[in-house]
Amino acid sequence: MGKLIDIIATLLSIGAGVYLLSEHSASVAGVQGSSWLEVIAHGMGAYFVAKGLWMARSLHLQAETVDAGRAAAAAGRAAAEFHAYEHQDRTGRPATAE
């Protein structure tokens, strides 16, 4: 569920940025050029697009870290199990947590 919310947040951020970048203010009485509101909206749009891309990369790296942690934990459990079997083969007794 958390991954789905992360993906939705990323897409909403990028979508909001693209929307703000595509906005144009209405011309007032034939005045041409950008208004301050349009400049601010474009700046916010660029920020939201960049933030969405940053969130996507950050979430990807977080997922890789979690996967690597799980793999390391599995390798540790396998090594401990191997050590217990090796001890039992050498001594004929099961390994204990001494």
One Martini backbone bead per residue (centre of mass of N, CA, C, O) as a GRO file, in nm:
protein
   98
    1MET     BB    1   0.057   0.063  -0.020
    2GLY     BB    2   0.299   0.259   0.000
    3LYS     BB    3   0.392   0.239  -0.297
    4LEU     BB    4   0.134   0.353  -0.422
    5ILE     BB    5   0.146   0.631  -0.283
    6ASP     BB    6   0.420   0.712  -0.400
    7ILE     BB    7   0.337   0.703  -0.698
    8ILE     BB    8   0.105   0.906  -0.680
    9ALA     BB    9   0.271   1.146  -0.571
   10THR     BB   10   0.462   1.165  -0.810
   11LEU     BB   11   0.249   1.208  -1.034
   12LEU     BB   12   0.116   1.460  -0.910
   13SER     BB   13   0.363   1.640  -0.913
   14ILE     BB   14   0.418   1.630  -1.215
   15GLY     BB   15   0.134   1.716  -1.308
   16ALA     BB   16   0.130   1.992  -1.166
   17GLY     BB   17   0.378   2.104  -1.309
   18VAL     BB   18   0.272   2.087  -1.599
   19TYR     BB   19   0.025   2.261  -1.553
   20LEU     BB   20   0.178   2.519  -1.461
   21LEU     BB   21   0.352   2.540  -1.726
   22SER     BB   22   0.077   2.571  -1.918
   23GLU     BB   23   0.005   2.831  -1.801
   24HIS     BB   24  -0.191   3.126  -1.881
   25SER     BB   25  -0.252   3.440  -1.871
   26ALA     BB   26  -0.466   3.679  -1.901
   27SER     BB   27  -0.540   3.929  -2.097
   28VAL     BB   28  -0.520   4.279  -2.018
   29ALA     BB   29  -0.605   4.506  -2.228
   30GLY     BB   30  -0.365   4.401  -2.431
   31VAL     BB   31  -0.151   4.288  -2.251
   32GLN     BB   32   0.170   4.190  -2.282
   33GLY     BB   33   0.303   3.923  -2.132
   34SER     BB   34   0.418   3.855  -1.823
   35SER     BB   35   0.313   3.780  -1.527
   36TRP     BB   36   0.379   3.718  -1.204
   37LEU     BB   37   0.191   3.475  -1.184
   38GLU     BB   38   0.316   3.320  -1.420
   39VAL     BB   39   0.603   3.304  -1.313
   40ILE     BB   40   0.531   3.154  -1.053
   41ALA     BB   41   0.393   2.911  -1.185
   42HIS     BB   42   0.645   2.817  -1.343
   43GLY     BB   43   0.828   2.778  -1.099
   44MET     BB   44   0.644   2.569  -0.959
   45GLY     BB   45   0.642   2.367  -1.190
   46ALA     BB   46   0.943   2.305  -1.190
   47TYR     BB   47   0.952   2.210  -0.899
   48PHE     BB   48   0.745   1.972  -0.920
   49VAL     BB   49   0.897   1.811  -1.128
   50ALA     BB   50   1.160   1.780  -0.968
   51LYS     BB   51   1.030   1.650  -0.718
   52GLY     BB   52   0.914   1.401  -0.863
   53LEU     BB   53   1.189   1.292  -0.962
   54TRP     BB   54   1.315   1.270  -0.682
   55MET     BB   55   1.109   1.073  -0.563
   56ALA     BB   56   1.154   0.844  -0.761
   57ARG     BB   57   1.456   0.798  -0.695
   58SER     BB   58   1.431   0.761  -0.390
   59LEU     BB   59   1.238   0.514  -0.400
   60HIS     BB   60   1.426   0.331  -0.560
   61LEU     BB   61   1.660   0.329  -0.352
   62GLN     BB   62   1.493   0.222  -0.117
   63ALA     BB   63   1.418  -0.048  -0.247
   64GLU     BB   64   1.710  -0.148  -0.283
   65THR     BB   65   1.785  -0.145   0.018
   66VAL     BB   66   1.572  -0.345   0.114
   67ASP     BB   67   1.659  -0.580  -0.067
   68ALA     BB   68   1.950  -0.598   0.044
   69GLY     BB   69   1.869  -0.655   0.338
   70ARG     BB   70   1.717  -0.915   0.283
   71ALA     BB   71   1.956  -1.067   0.154
   72ALA     BB   72   2.145  -1.050   0.402
   73ALA     BB   73   1.959  -1.197   0.599
   74ALA     BB   74   1.943  -1.462   0.438
   75ALA     BB   75   2.248  -1.517   0.441
   76GLY     BB   76   2.274  -1.531   0.750
   77ARG     BB   77   2.081  -1.768   0.792
   78ALA     BB   78   2.231  -1.970   0.609
   79ALA     BB   79   2.499  -1.965   0.765
   80ALA     BB   80   2.387  -2.062   1.036
   81GLU     BB   81   2.274  -2.329   0.929
   82PHE     BB   82   2.538  -2.441   0.822
   83HIS     BB   83   2.690  -2.438   1.093
   84ALA     BB   84   2.502  -2.635   1.239
   85TYR     BB   85   2.546  -2.877   1.045
   86GLU     BB   86   2.853  -2.889   1.072
   87HIS     BB   87   2.859  -2.945   1.376
   88GLN     BB   88   2.694  -3.207   1.366
   89ASP     BB   89   2.890  -3.363   1.180
   90ARG     BB   90   3.143  -3.346   1.374
   91THR     BB   91   2.992  -3.428   1.669
   92GLY     BB   92   2.676  -3.541   1.666
   93ARG     BB   93   2.564  -3.268   1.767
   94PRO     BB   94   2.369  -3.026   1.823
   95ALA     BB   95   2.346  -2.703   1.805
   96THR     BB   96   2.402  -2.440   2.032
   97ALA     BB   97   2.348  -2.133   2.226
   98GLU     BB   98   2.663  -2.081   2.369
   0.00000   0.00000   0.00000
